[in-house]
Amino acid sequence: MEPVLKSPIPAGTLTAIERSKQLAAWTAVDQHIKPEHRVIGIGSGSTVPYVVERIVLQGYEANKDRVFIPTGFQSKELIISSGLGLGDVDQYPTIDVTIDGADEVDLELNCIKGGGACHLREKVLAEAALTFILVADYRKNVDYLCTNFKPGVPIEVVPFAYAKVLRNLHESLRSPNATLRMAVAKAGPVVTDNGNFVIDAPFSREDMTDPYAIMARIKMLTGVVEVGLFCHMAKAAYFGNQDGSVTAKWVGGKVEQIPACQ
Ligand SMILES: O=C[C@H](O)[C@H](O)[C@H](O)COP(=O)(O)O
């Protein structure tokens, strides 16, 4: 008997925000996860379960020979609990398509990622992918980064360097309010899946007119492992809207309004 693939989403009524995440995720899967795709990267966050939900709906035959690569603990559990095949990026350094969430996406498809502290592995899977696609609700669709997402740019740092990197950000990189991210149900800082700390660094509108430049400067700070600015990487971004439509922004500037999928 064929194994049953399980949707990770419990049945029930979705809130408007959750519905918009689902719309974005479903549309992106319908447009980009094709029968010939065998190696698929699965991002992290609260939008990605809807990506997996739609992939599962493609059925057992479509999925039985596929390998799914996670960006962290959450997506690994999601892949396993959905009955999909699990792999890792060291076995599959070329990924057909990676779909991931975002904290904010600008006009040129630069984005902030790392609200869930997963951006190191997420960036590896984005770079490994032949096609990298973003999915989010309408609140993340902005002209300039750091507009609605107030914590700022997540920066993963090795623990012993955090105070030095904070000083660099405060004094040299014009982010005076950069702070170490603290855990909620644990005393002390958030520790990433890689055993590192995260600094959140807000930047001004002026800095966010050229996110690549600020990303390059942060990456040069010794002790920084990865910066949650993904520049010039995504091919398209899908945003679910409150009216049930989906806005697709493509690299190069094309914008499409897509009616809701069923
Ligand atoms: O580290 C977390 C990731 O970059 C997420 O993809 C990002 O925070 C977006 O998450 P959500 O879909 O929950 O808004």
The ligand as an SDF file (V2000), in Angstrom:
LIG
                    3D

 14 13  0  0  0  0  0  0  0  0999 V2000
   14.7410   32.7200   10.1430 O   0  0  0  0  0  0  0  0  0  0  0  0
   13.6220   32.6900    9.6900 C   0  0  0  0  0  0  0  0  0  0  0  0
   13.2940   32.9080    8.3060 C   0  0  0  0  0  0  0  0  0  0  0  0
   14.1350   33.7750    7.5940 O   0  0  0  0  0  0  0  0  0  0  0  0
   11.8360   33.0930    7.9530 C   0  0  0  0  0  0  0  0  0  0  0  0
   11.7020   32.6190    6.6550 O   0  0  0  0  0  0  0  0  0  0  0  0
   11.3610   34.5270    8.0410 C   0  0  0  0  0  0  0  0  0  0  0  0
   11.5610   34.9960    9.3620 O   0  0  0  0  0  0  0  0  0  0  0  0
    9.8760   34.6690    7.6620 C   0  0  0  0  0  0  0  0  0  0  0  0
    9.0860   33.9600    8.5350 O   0  0  0  0  0  0  0  0  0  0  0  0
    7.4920   34.0040    8.4940 P   0  0  0  0  0  0  0  0  0  0  0  0
    7.0590   33.2390    7.2850 O   0  0  0  0  0  0  0  0  0  0  0  0
    7.0890   33.3610    9.7940 O   0  0  0  0  0  0  0  0  0  0  0  0
    7.1050   35.4450    8.4400 O   0  0  0  0  0  0  0  0  0  0  0  0
  1  2  2  0
  2  3  1  0
  3  4  1  0
  3  5  1  0
  5  6  1  0
  5  7  1  0
  7  8  1  0
  7  9  1  0
  9 10  1  0
 10 11  1  0
 11 12  2  0
 11 13  1  0
 11 14  1  0
M  END
$$$$
